Structure formats: C-alpha cells, structure tokens
Amino acid sequence: MNPYAEIRKVPLDYNGIQSSAFSVQMDKAEKGWDEVGVVGNSYMLLPNQKVKEAADLVAQGCNVDFREDKTFFNGKVYVHSLVSDHSVGEVSVGDEVALGMQFWNSYDGSKAFGFSLMLYRLLCTNGMMSKQSFGTYRFKHEPGNENWEEDISKVINNINNVERGAYTTVEGLLERFKALKDTKVNTDMLGIIRHGHLQDIPVGLWGGIVDRFTNAEHYQDHNGWNLLNSATDILWHKEKPTVASYDQNAQIVDGLCNAIA
C-alpha cells in the first residue's frame, strides 16, 4: 500500500444536513477513492508525504546524521523511523546504544502529527521506545504555516541537546539498561516481571519473548538486558508489524526498567 497516495477531506452530510465531521479518503488507484477515516473539522490532517518532508527537514538540521530505518503504514496510521550511528553510550563494552527518532501521523485521528526520540541497539538495530523517557512532541502548525519553522526548530534543538549530552533522560535510561544487564533473570524474576509490570502484554507475545530468551542459540546469559532485546527483536523486526507493535515495544522497555529500578 502506497503511504504517499493522494488524500482528500470531504464534508459529511445526512439527508442534506451537513455534519461537523469529515470523511478522509485516499486514492487507491484502480479502486478509486476509499474512506480511511472520519475526523473533525479542526483535526490537522496532513498527507504522509508532508510528514516525511518534515522528518527530512529535521534530519538535515541536526548535528547528527540520520538515515531512514523503516516506514509503517496500515492505511490509516503512518510511522516513519530514522536511525543514526551517534552513540549515546555503551551498556557493556562494544554494545552501543544510538539515537533514533520517529514521526507519527494518521488519517483516522488516532495518532496526531507528532515526533518522539527513541534509541537503537547498534549490534542488531533493535529499536527501543519509551513513553516514560521520551514523550511525544505534537506539532501545532502545518507545513507552510507562518509558525512552522518554530516547531521544526524545537525538535532540532531537542535532538542537538542529546548530541551535546545535555538531555539527562537519555543518560537515565542508559543507566537502567546497564542495571538490566547486571540483573539475572530466573523463573521467579520472570514471574515478577510478567505479573507485576507486563501483565497487559498478550500471552502469545510473552510466550514468544520467553521462548527466544531461553533459547541458547540466541542468549546464553539470562539477564534483563537480553530479555529486553528478546522482546524488541521480535517486535521491531516483525515482517508485518501493527500499531500495537510500537505500543508494546514502549510498554516492555518501560516495564522492564521499572521492574529492575
């Protein structure tokens, strides 16, 4: 599915009475215009192409070199992820964590146009998200708006502060990753983590994480850091991810960090 296909916003009406809601329609080529969401008049609906252009503008303005990692689009929600080689520190010798960023958009109103920092494990390019450490910045203005440059500048400054080491939240998260590395995870600890911190993770997903974690072909050292990477490896590299995959990624990063804190 082409995430950059043309979209339009069409007023809705019932028996000639115009509604305050609008139908968002996407041009699906041979299928023609198809409704992908219904939003209010005030919703800042942007074509995904404009969101990608905003991401490119941010990347160009940063002191860090970013490259595209992956793009997700399910017909309604769009997620554009970029990774850098800029290390923010090591969990252990040779195991570096790098800076990443992510842009969100949606055609059904479920995800406002926004931006968030994230981290990558460079050894396996596992993306790691955290709602506790990296809140989402919501853009207030549309591209072309007179205040648009103000939004872009705030995001660029945010990233450059990390590059300069002035963003203490990243340092705090890295210290938690190191604590995970130093924590042995036995069956008792797995129970505490599962039922005390990750109880909302689906049983099937949890089973897959534990199955990978306990497989000696993947991990011989059963510590918290490897448990985290067992989860992010499954979620980040899924052939067919979903919106839930991104939310679960953040849930597991935050839940494991809280369990070991």
C-alpha positions in Angstrom: 0.0 0.0 0.0 1.4 3.4 -1.0 1.6 5.6 2.1 2.1 8.7 -0.1 -1.0 8.3 -2.3 -3.2 11.4 -2.7 -5.8 12.1 0.1 -8.8 14.4 0.4 -11.2 15.6 3.1 -14.8 15.5 2.2 -17.7 17.0 4.2 -20.2 14.5 5.5 -23.9 15.2 5.4 -27.1 13.3 6.4 -30.3 14.0 4.5 -28.9 17.3 3.3 -27.8 18.4 6.8 -24.0 18.9 6.9 -22.2 17.3 9.7 -19.2 18.7 11.6 -17.3 15.6 10.7 -15.3 15.0 7.5 -14.5 11.8 5.6 -10.8 11.2 4.8 -10.4 9.5 1.5 -7.3 8.0 -0.1 -6.8 7.4 -3.8 -6.2 3.7 -4.1 -5.5 3.7 -7.9 -7.7 1.1 -9.6 -10.1 1.0 -6.5 -10.6 4.8 -6.7 -11.3 6.9 -3.7 -11.7 4.9 -0.5 -12.7 6.2 3.0 -9.9 5.6 5.5 -11.1 7.6 8.5 -13.5 10.2 9.8 -12.2 13.3 11.6 -13.4 16.6 12.9 -13.0 19.9 11.1 -10.3 21.0 13.5 -8.1 17.9 13.1 -4.8 18.8 11.4 -4.9 16.3 8.6 -1.7 16.1 6.7 -0.6 13.9 3.7 2.1 11.4 4.8 4.3 12.9 2.2 4.4 16.2 4.1 5.2 14.3 7.3 8.2 12.7 5.6 9.3 16.0 4.3 9.2 17.4 7.9 11.3 14.4 9.0 13.8 15.2 6.3 14.0 18.8 7.3 14.7 17.8 10.9 17.3 15.3 9.9 19.1 18.0 7.7 19.1 20.5 10.6 20.6 18.2 13.2 24.2 17.8 14.2 23.7 14.0 13.9 23.5 12.1 10.6 20.2 10.2 10.3 19.1 7.6 7.8 15.7 6.0 7.2 15.2 2.7 9.0 11.6 1.7 8.2 8.3 3.1 7.3 5.0 1.7 8.5 1.6 2.4 7.1 -1.6 0.3 7.5 -3.9 2.5 5.5 -4.7 4.8 8.5 -1.6 5.2 10.7 1.8 6.2 9.4 5.1 5.8 11.3 8.5 6.9 9.9 11.6 5.8 11.8 15.1 7.1 11.4 18.3 5.8 12.9 21.8 7.3 13.5 25.2 6.0 14.3 25.5 8.5 17.1 26.3 6.5 20.2 24.8 7.8 23.5 26.8 5.2 25.5 27.5 1.6 26.0 25.5 -0.9 28.0 28.7 -3.0 28.1 32.0 -2.9 26.1 31.1 -3.0 22.4 27.4 -2.9 23.0 26.4 0.6 22.0 23.1 2.4 22.0 22.4 5.0 19.4 20.0 7.8 18.9 16.9 7.4 16.7 13.7 9.4 16.0 10.2 8.7 14.9 7.4 10.6 13.2 3.7 9.8 13.5 0.6 10.7 11.5 -2.8 9.2 10.9 -5.8 9.6 8.6 -8.4 8.5 11.2 -7.5 10.8 14.1 -5.9 8.0 16.2 -2.4 9.5 16.1 -1.8 13.2 15.9 1.1 14.5 13.8 4.0 14.1 16.2 7.6 13.3 16.9 9.5 11.2 19.5 13.0 10.3 20.3 14.0 6.7 20.6 17.1 4.5 20.9 18.6 1.7 18.9 20.9 -1.1 19.9 23.6 -0.9 17.2 24.5 -4.6 17.4 21.2 -5.7 16.0 19.4 -2.4 15.1 16.6 -3.2 17.6 14.5 -0.1 18.0 13.7 0.8 21.6 10.9 3.1 22.5 9.9 4.6 25.9 6.9 6.7 26.7 8.2 7.4 30.2 11.6 8.8 29.0 10.6 10.2 25.6 7.2 11.9 25.5 5.7 12.6 22.1 6.0 16.2 20.8 2.9 17.2 18.9 3.3 19.6 16.1 1.0 22.6 16.5 1.3 24.0 13.0 1.1 22.7 9.5 4.0 22.9 7.0 3.8 26.3 5.3 2.2 27.9 8.3 3.9 31.1 9.5 4.9 29.4 12.7 6.0 26.1 11.1 9.7 26.9 11.5 9.2 27.3 15.2 8.0 23.7 15.6 10.9 22.4 13.4 13.4 24.4 15.4 12.2 22.9 18.7 12.6 19.4 17.5 16.1 20.0 16.1 17.1 21.7 19.4 15.8 18.7 21.3 17.9 16.3 19.2 21.0 18.5 19.3 20.7 18.7 23.1 21.0 14.9 23.2 24.1 15.1 20.9 25.7 17.6 23.3 24.9 15.4 26.3 22.5 17.9 27.8 19.5 15.6 27.8 19.7 13.8 31.1 16.7 11.5 30.4 18.8 9.6 27.9 21.6 9.1 30.4 19.0 7.9 33.0 17.6 5.3 30.5 21.1 4.1 29.6 21.8 3.6 33.3 18.7 1.5 33.6 19.8 -0.6 30.6 23.1 -1.2 32.5 21.1 -2.3 35.5 19.2 -4.7 33.4 22.5 -6.1 32.1 23.6 -6.7 35.7 20.3 -8.4 36.8 20.0 -12.2 36.5 16.5 -13.3 35.4 15.4 -16.6 36.8 11.9 -18.1 36.8 10.9 -16.2 39.9 12.0 -12.9 38.3 10.2 -13.7 35.1 7.0 -14.1 37.2 7.5 -10.8 39.0 8.2 -9.0 35.7 5.2 -10.6 33.9 2.6 -10.3 36.6 3.8 -7.1 38.2 4.9 -5.0 35.3 3.9 -6.5 31.9 0.5 -8.0 32.7 -1.0 -6.2 29.7 1.3 -7.9 27.2 -0.7 -10.6 25.2 0.0 -14.1 26.4 1.1 -15.2 22.9 3.7 -12.4 22.6 5.0 -13.0 26.1 5.4 -16.7 25.3 7.4 -15.8 22.1 9.6 -13.5 24.1 10.4 -16.1 26.8 10.9 -18.8 24.2 13.5 -16.7 22.4 15.1 -15.6 25.7 15.6 -19.1 27.0 16.9 -20.4 23.6 20.7 -20.8 24.0 21.1 -20.2 20.3 20.1 -16.6 20.9 21.0 -15.8 24.5 23.3 -17.8 26.8 23.3 -15.1 29.6 19.9 -14.8 31.1 19.9 -11.2 32.2 17.4 -8.4 32.0 19.1 -6.7 29.0 18.8 -9.9 27.0 15.2 -10.2 28.0 14.5 -6.7 26.7 16.3 -7.4 23.4 14.4 -10.7 23.0 11.3 -8.6 23.1 12.5 -5.7 20.9 14.0 -8.1 18.4 10.6 -9.8 17.9 8.6 -6.5 17.8 11.0 -4.3 15.8 11.8 -6.8 13.1 8.3 -8.3 12.5 7.5 -8.8 8.9 4.0 -7.4 9.3 4.1 -5.0 12.3 0.9 -3.3 13.7 0.3 -0.2 15.6 0.2 -2.4 18.7 3.8 -3.5 18.0 5.0 0.0 18.6 2.9 0.5 21.8 4.1 -2.9 23.1 7.7 -2.0 22.5 7.4 1.0 24.7 5.4 -0.9 27.3 8.1 -3.6 27.6 11.0 -1.1 27.7 9.3 0.9 30.5 8.0 -2.1 32.3 11.4 -3.9 32.4 13.2 -0.7 33.5 10.6 -0.2 36.3 10.9 -3.8 37.4 14.7 -3.5 37.9 14.7 0.1 39.2 
